Amino acid sequence: MQLRNLHIVEQEAAKDLHIAGGRSAPISLSFENAIALPGLINSHDHLDFDLFPRLGNRTYGSYTEWGSDIHQADKENIANVLRIPRELRIRWGIYKNLLAGVTSVIHHGSYLDTPQDLISITQTAESLHSISGEKGWRRKLLHPFRRQRQLVIHIGEGTTPACAKEISQLIRWNVFRRPLIGIHGIAMTEEQAAAFKALVWCPDSNFFLYGKTADIQQLRRRTKIVFGTDSTLTASWDIWQQLRLARQLKVVDDAALWDMVTAGPARLWGLDGCGEISEDRTADLVIAAVPPGATGWNAVFGVKPRDILLVLHQGNIRLFDGSLHDQLIKNAWPMDNFFPIAIDGKIKHIQGDLPGLMREIQTYHPDASFI
């Protein structure tokens, strides 16, 4: 697959890329004022929760306080979404990520037996919800045959002393020194961070629920930081909007923030060939129109889902912009399994019957909230 006239961040001249095409037929596409990016890696999502609207009625001190409140105040909302079969909710969660140019998701929760036909879903680590929300967490942590397996857990999620105490409790019980990957870590100290292999940072979710996020400037001195969106239950569906929020905090430079959704999580989760632009091999790649007047890192972080022109996953086209339709027709690209949708007035063609999925979801919940 030849992709012509593309800009690459921190490189001056536009260039052509040759990407091995997976199962795709050989094609050639030309672009104008477009930027090539690695497919994004979302290190924290609950794919079966991505049909929820944001639920929260005030600023909370902890995740237990929030959970107790929404199960009382938003009981009807929760019941309406949970009426939708889980496999449909998961499929929507996959599309939510694909529409934003995410090609790899680390799902947190019970194991999903779902096709990897649109994006990659990683579930190699053991997933615990939290200390308060997971029965038998000590037994699972100390399982003798899982000592080398990474364990991912919500920890330090809130601003109360109890949230900080939970972190110390987990560290103290980790006698086998299992590799721990924490999520949120709002209450985490720099000393505690040293006991974790990595922390998944979800600032949009954190500010919505707690009015505060983790002290990334301090914590990254002692552990790796990667970026996660969380689900639509507590955060925007759009990872680009979340990245711009994180950028506004000015706690890391642009290159470090970009690493948190590309090469950094690729190394952490063992995603070979992801997180970088790799020529002459099957690739996860996003091509986007450069926002007007933007250059350098402003062009990268200025991208919106409406700007995405092409998404490749494992070398295969999963989404393309309507402006590429004629070029693909000339290349005899098969269109039979691509369906048009509109994002902010821009027509995209996406693999699979997404409109049909939305109609099926609405048979269970007519007022389901789509992006």
Secondary structure, DSSP 8 states (H G I E B T S, - for coil): -EEEEEEETT-SS-EEEE-B-TTS---EEEEEEEEEEE-EEEEEE-GGGTTS----SS--SBHHHHHHHHHHHTHHHHHHHHTS-HHHHHHHHHHHHHHTTEEEEEE-SS------SSSEEE--SEEE--TTT-TTHHHHHT-GGGTTS-EEEEES-BSSHHHHHHHHHHHHH-TT---EEEEE-TT--HHHHTT-SEEEE-HHHHHHHHS----HHHHTTTSEEEE----TTTS-S-HHHHHHHHHHHTSS-HHHHHHTTTHHHHHHHT-TT-SS--TTSB--EEEEE--TT--HHHHHHT--GGGEEEEEETTEEEEEEGGGHHHHHHTT---TTEEEEEETTEEEEEES-HHHHHHHHHHH-TT----
